[in-house]
Amino acid sequence: MYFFLGTLFSLMSFSAIAQNIHYFGSIKASKATIDNNEIGFDGIKNKVTITPLTTAGFSFDANLNDKFQALAQFIYLNNSTLGVDLLQLRYHIATDLVVRVGRQRLPLYLHSENIQIQALLPWITAPREVYGRAPIYSFSGLSLEKNFGDHLGIHLYGGDTKNDFVNGDVQYDTSISNLVGARLNFKAKDFNAFVNALRAEGQLNVQTDVTNPMPGAESTTVGFKQSFRLEGINSYSTGFQYRPKQFFVMSEYSVLSSRNAVLERTEDAYVSVGKEINERWIPVATFSTDLNIASHLSPTKTSTYAFNLNYRLDYNNILKAGFEHINYKERTVSTSVGPSSASSFTNGSPGGNFDIYSLMWAFVY
């Protein structure tokens, strides 16, 4: 925490002469109407929780010459340290052809490039069913981006990645290798769309603490770890955005599958509608849903009705207030440690549908 704040202060002091350094972050407060305070959905429980530095980081972008650019982006992690989010070298072979080497964004979604910068997102929380089922946003490797005129572009990429994320008392560690993908982009005036497909191989480690009641003795808690080989990972995503003047509508659809039953298939979609009012207010309504879940890892299905109101204080600061109604469809799946009704968002069954109320301040400089 203190290291990050010190670094942030140094960057603020240096920004007067280094205009290619940017810093961003957010502070969030949320409350869920889940009755059981032991149950948390996406880290949100039934008591108001204020999370300072919900997201935070800084980026550095430098022109080395007329052909080469270097980019580094660091983010604040849960253990109060800075982690490398992006670290890449860009080579502009021509005005319409760019090669990237290093750690770069995995181009799965409309908002892939800005996924860590809350001030640039229209939502308080990106639709979990699409963006959160497998929260892997970066990879290390090589990519090539080529534009064919003003309307069509292609993005080819390959490499590998290691990621980890925590839900409740469960930690997920992923190792993805032999990743190869392609994205096709289309632009026409107020409309843009994309189609993306990738394949890979992977390893998933799940770690948790399991409490075993011992007859005639106190319960004991032991660490439990499972490893799964995810062969034949395939991902497909597509989406569009239509933005005439101050109005916008956007939608995305994604499928993730493998040959392992632990993550056999997830199929998800959302649609969002918003409008900018007086260059200050931006109301956004979103419906997101799991269309199909065939997974021992995340057996539950959710549908989310969300509304958030963004208020732009100035060019760099924005306030967001939001409401989400979660339809929670429980399906218990037997595992080697017993029946499970938890998902990748919640550490247990919330007992039915519930609501989430959130307030956020987000900034980018």
C-alpha positions in Angstrom: 0.0 0.0 0.0 2.6 2.6 1.1 4.9 1.6 -1.7 2.2 2.1 -4.2 1.2 5.5 -2.8 4.8 6.6 -2.7 5.2 5.6 -6.4 2.0 7.3 -7.3 3.1 10.5 -5.6 6.5 10.4 -7.5 4.6 9.9 -10.8 2.4 12.8 -10.1 5.4 15.0 -9.4 7.1 13.7 -12.6 4.0 14.0 -14.8 4.7 17.6 -15.6 7.6 16.7 -17.7 6.7 13.1 -18.7 3.3 13.3 -20.4 3.4 9.6 -21.3 3.0 8.5 -17.7 -0.6 7.8 -16.7 -2.0 6.6 -13.4 -5.5 5.3 -12.6 -7.5 3.7 -9.9 -10.8 3.4 -8.1 -12.4 3.2 -4.6 -15.5 1.1 -4.3 -18.2 0.5 -1.6 -20.7 -2.4 -2.0 -23.5 -4.1 -0.1 -25.3 -7.4 -1.0 -28.7 -8.5 0.3 -27.4 -12.1 0.9 -28.7 -13.2 4.3 -25.7 -15.2 5.3 -22.7 -13.0 6.0 -20.4 -16.1 5.5 -21.4 -16.1 1.9 -19.8 -13.5 -0.5 -20.6 -12.9 -4.1 -17.6 -11.5 -6.0 -16.1 -10.5 -2.6 -19.3 -8.6 -1.7 -21.2 -9.5 1.5 -24.3 -8.3 3.2 -22.5 -5.6 5.1 -21.3 -2.4 3.5 -17.6 -2.9 2.5 -15.5 0.0 1.4 -12.5 -1.2 -0.6 -9.9 1.5 -1.1 -7.8 1.0 -4.2 -10.2 -1.5 -5.7 -8.1 -1.1 -8.8 -5.0 1.0 -9.1 -1.9 1.2 -11.3 0.1 3.3 -13.7 1.4 3.0 -17.2 4.4 4.3 -19.1 4.4 4.6 -22.9 7.6 5.8 -24.7 8.5 6.5 -28.3 12.0 5.1 -28.8 12.1 6.3 -32.4 9.8 6.7 -35.3 9.4 2.9 -35.5 9.6 1.5 -31.9 7.5 2.1 -28.8 7.7 0.6 -25.4 4.8 0.1 -23.0 4.7 -0.9 -19.3 1.7 -1.1 -17.1 1.7 -2.0 -13.4 -1.3 -2.7 -11.2 -1.9 -2.8 -7.5 -2.4 -6.4 -6.2 -4.3 -7.7 -3.2 -1.1 -8.4 -1.3 -0.2 -4.7 -1.4 2.4 -5.0 -4.1 2.7 -3.9 -7.7 2.4 -6.5 -10.4 3.3 -6.4 -14.1 0.1 -6.1 -16.1 1.6 -5.2 -19.5 5.2 -5.0 -20.7 5.8 -4.9 -24.4 7.7 -3.5 -27.4 5.8 -2.3 -30.4 7.4 -2.2 -33.9 5.5 -0.2 -36.5 6.6 -1.9 -39.8 4.2 0.4 -41.7 1.3 2.8 -40.8 -1.1 -0.2 -41.1 1.1 -3.0 -39.7 2.3 -3.3 -36.1 4.2 -6.2 -34.3 4.1 -6.5 -30.5 6.4 -8.6 -28.4 6.1 -9.2 -24.6 3.2 -9.2 -22.2 0.1 -7.8 -23.8 -3.7 -7.8 -23.6 -5.6 -10.9 -24.6 -8.0 -9.4 -27.2 -11.1 -11.4 -26.2 -13.6 -8.6 -25.7 -14.8 -5.1 -26.7 -13.2 -3.6 -23.6 -10.1 -5.9 -23.4 -7.6 -3.1 -23.7 -9.0 -1.0 -20.9 -10.3 -3.8 -18.6 -8.1 -2.6 -15.6 -9.1 1.1 -15.9 -12.5 1.6 -14.3 -12.9 5.2 -15.4 -12.9 4.1 -19.1 -15.6 1.4 -18.6 -19.3 2.2 -18.9 -20.1 -0.2 -16.0 -19.2 -0.4 -12.3 -18.5 -4.1 -12.9 -18.0 -5.5 -16.3 -20.7 -8.2 -17.0 -19.4 -11.1 -14.9 -21.0 -13.8 -17.0 -18.9 -12.8 -20.0 -15.8 -11.0 -18.5 -15.5 -12.9 -15.2 -16.1 -16.6 -15.8 -12.4 -17.0 -16.7 -10.7 -13.7 -15.6 -7.5 -14.1 -17.8 -6.8 -10.8 -19.5 -3.1 -10.9 -20.6 -0.6 -13.2 -22.2 3.1 -13.2 -23.1 4.1 -13.7 -26.6 4.0 -12.3 -30.1 1.2 -10.5 -32.0 0.6 -8.9 -35.4 -2.0 -6.3 -36.2 -2.8 -5.4 -39.8 -5.4 -3.0 -41.1 -6.9 -3.3 -44.6 -8.1 0.2 -45.3 -10.4 2.1 -42.9 -12.9 -0.7 -42.2 -11.2 -4.1 -41.8 -8.4 -5.3 -39.6 -6.9 -8.6 -38.3 -5.1 -9.4 -35.1 -3.0 -12.6 -35.0 -1.4 -13.6 -31.7 0.3 -16.5 -29.9 2.1 -17.3 -26.6 1.3 -18.4 -23.1 0.2 -17.1 -19.7 0.0 -17.7 -16.0 -2.7 -16.2 -13.9 -4.3 -16.7 -10.5 -7.4 -15.4 -8.8 -9.1 -15.9 -5.5 -12.7 -16.4 -4.6 -13.5 -16.6 -0.9 -11.1 -19.3 0.5 -10.4 -20.9 -2.9 -7.4 -20.0 -5.0 -7.3 -20.8 -8.7 -3.9 -21.0 -10.5 -3.9 -21.3 -14.3 -1.1 -22.1 -16.7 -2.0 -21.7 -20.4 0.4 -22.8 -23.2 0.4 -23.2 -26.9 -2.1 -20.3 -27.2 -2.9 -19.3 -30.8 -5.6 -16.9 -31.7 -7.0 -14.6 -34.4 -9.4 -11.6 -34.2 -11.1 -9.9 -37.1 -12.2 -6.2 -36.6 -14.8 -4.3 -38.6 -15.5 -0.6 -38.4 -18.0 1.5 -40.3 -18.8 5.1 -39.1 -20.7 4.7 -35.8 -20.5 0.8 -35.8 -17.7 -1.5 -34.9 -17.7 -5.3 -34.4 -15.3 -8.2 -33.9 -14.9 -11.9 -34.0 -12.2 -13.7 -32.0 -11.2 -17.4 -31.8 -8.4 -19.1 -30.0 -7.1 -22.6 -29.0 -4.7 -23.6 -26.2 -3.7 -26.2 -23.7 -3.8 -25.6 -19.9 -3.3 -26.7 -16.4 -5.6 -25.6 -13.5 -4.8 -25.9 -9.8 -7.5 -25.4 -7.2 -6.4 -24.8 -3.6 -8.8 -24.5 -0.6 -9.0 -25.3 3.1 -11.3 -28.2 4.0 -12.7 -28.8 7.5 -13.1 -32.4 8.5 -15.2 -33.3 11.6 -13.3 -36.0 13.5 -15.5 -38.3 15.6 -15.0 -37.5 19.3 -12.5 -34.7 18.6 -12.4 -31.2 17.4 -12.7 -30.5 13.7 -9.5 -30.1 11.8 -8.8 -27.9 8.8 -6.5 -29.2 6.2 -5.3 -27.7 2.9 -6.6 -29.4 -0.2 -5.3 -29.1 -3.7 -6.6 -30.5 -7.0 -4.9 -30.3 -10.4 -6.7 -30.6 -13.7 -5.2 -30.9 -17.2 -7.4 -28.8 -19.6 -6.8 -30.2 -23.0 -8.3 -28.8 -26.2 -9.2 -25.4 -24.8 -11.3 -23.4 -27.3 -12.6 -19.9 -27.0 -14.9 -18.0 -29.3 -16.2 -14.5 -28.7 -18.0 -11.9 -30.8 -19.5 -8.5 -30.2 -20.5 -5.1 -31.6 -21.0 -1.5 -30.5 -23.2 1.0 -32.2 -22.6 4.6 -31.0 -24.4 7.4 -32.9 -23.7 10.7 -31.1 -24.4 10.3 -27.4 -26.3 7.0 -27.5 -24.7 3.6 -27.5 -25.8 -0.1 -27.5 -23.3 -2.9 -27.3 -23.5 -6.7 -26.9 -21.0 -9.6 -26.6 -21.3 -13.4 -26.8 -18.6 -15.8 -25.6 -18.0 -19.6 -25.5 -15.2 -21.3 -23.5 -14.8 -25.1 -23.7 -12.3 -27.9 -23.1 -12.2 -31.7 -23.2 -12.1 -31.9 -19.4 -15.4 -32.1 -17.6 -14.2 -29.7 -14.9 -14.6 -27.0 -17.5 -16.5 -28.6 -20.3 -18.4 -25.5 -21.6 -19.5 -22.1 -20.6 -21.7 -20.0 -22.9 -22.5 -16.4 -22.0 -23.9 -13.1 -23.4 -24.9 -9.6 -22.4 -26.4 -6.4 -23.9 -25.9 -2.9 -22.6 -27.6 0.4 -23.5 -26.5 3.8 -22.4 -26.8 7.5 -23.2 -24.7 10.6 -22.4 -26.7 13.5 -21.1 -25.3 17.0 -20.9 -21.7 15.7 -21.2 -22.0 14.7 -17.5 -24.5 12.0 -16.9 -24.3 8.5 -18.4 -27.0 6.0 -17.4 -26.3 2.4 -18.5 -28.6 -0.6 -18.3 -27.2 -4.1 -18.8 -28.6 -7.6 -18.9 -26.1 -10.4 -18.8 -26.7 -14.2 -18.5 -25.2 -17.6 -18.6 -26.8 -19.4 -21.6 -25.2 -22.7 -20.8 -23.0 -24.0 -18.0 -21.5 -27.5 -18.2 -18.8 -27.3 -15.6 -17.8 -29.0 -12.4 -15.8 -26.0 -11.4 -18.6 -23.4 -11.7 -21.9 -25.4 -11.7 -24.2 -22.5 -11.0 -26.0 -20.2 -13.5 -26.6 -16.5 -13.0 -28.5 -13.8 -14.8 -27.9 -10.1 -13.9 -30.1 -7.1 -14.4 -27.9 -4.1 -13.8 -28.3 -0.3 -13.9 -25.6 2.2 -13.1 -25.4 6.0 -13.3 -22.1 7.6 -14.2 -21.4 11.2 -13.3 -18.3 12.8 -14.8 -16.9 15.3 -12.4 -14.3 16.4 -15.0 -12.3 14.8 -17.7 -10.3 12.7 -15.2 -12.7 11.8 -12.4 -16.0 9.9 -12.5 -18.5 8.8 -9.9 -20.6 5.7 -10.4 -23.6 4.4 -8.5 -25.2 1.1 -9.4 -27.8 -1.6 -8.6 -27.7 -5.2 -9.7 -30.3 -7.9 -9.3 -28.8 -11.4 -9.5 -31.0 -14.4 -10.4 -29.1 -17.3 -8.9 -29.8 -20.7 -10.3 -28.3 -23.4 -8.1 -27.2 -26.8 -9.4 -25.3 -29.0 -7.0 -22.4 -31.0 -8.5 -20.6 -33.8 -6.7 -16.8 -33.4 -6.4 -14.1 -35.4 -4.7 -14.6 -33.3 -1.5 -18.3 -33.5 -1.5 -21.3 -31.7 -3.1 -20.6 -28.1 -4.2 -22.9 -25.3 -5.1 -20.3 -22.6 -5.2 -19.4 -20.8 -8.4 -16.4 -18.8 -9.6 -18.2 -15.8 -8.1 -19.5 -17.0 -4.7 -18.0 -19.3 -2.0 -21.4 -21.0 -1.3 -25.1 -20.8 -1.9 -26.6 -17.4 -1.2 -30.0 -19.1 -0.8 -31.7 -17.5 -3.8 -31.8 -14.3 -5.7 -30.3 -11.2 -4.2 -29.3 -7.6 -5.0 -26.0 -5.6 -4.9 -25.7 -1.9 -4.3 -22.4 -0.2 -5.2 -20.8 3.3 -5.2 -17.4 4.0 -6.9 -15.0 6.8 -7.5 -12.7 6.1 -10.5 -10.0 8.3 -11.9 -7.4 8.3 -14.6 -4.6 10.9 -15.2 
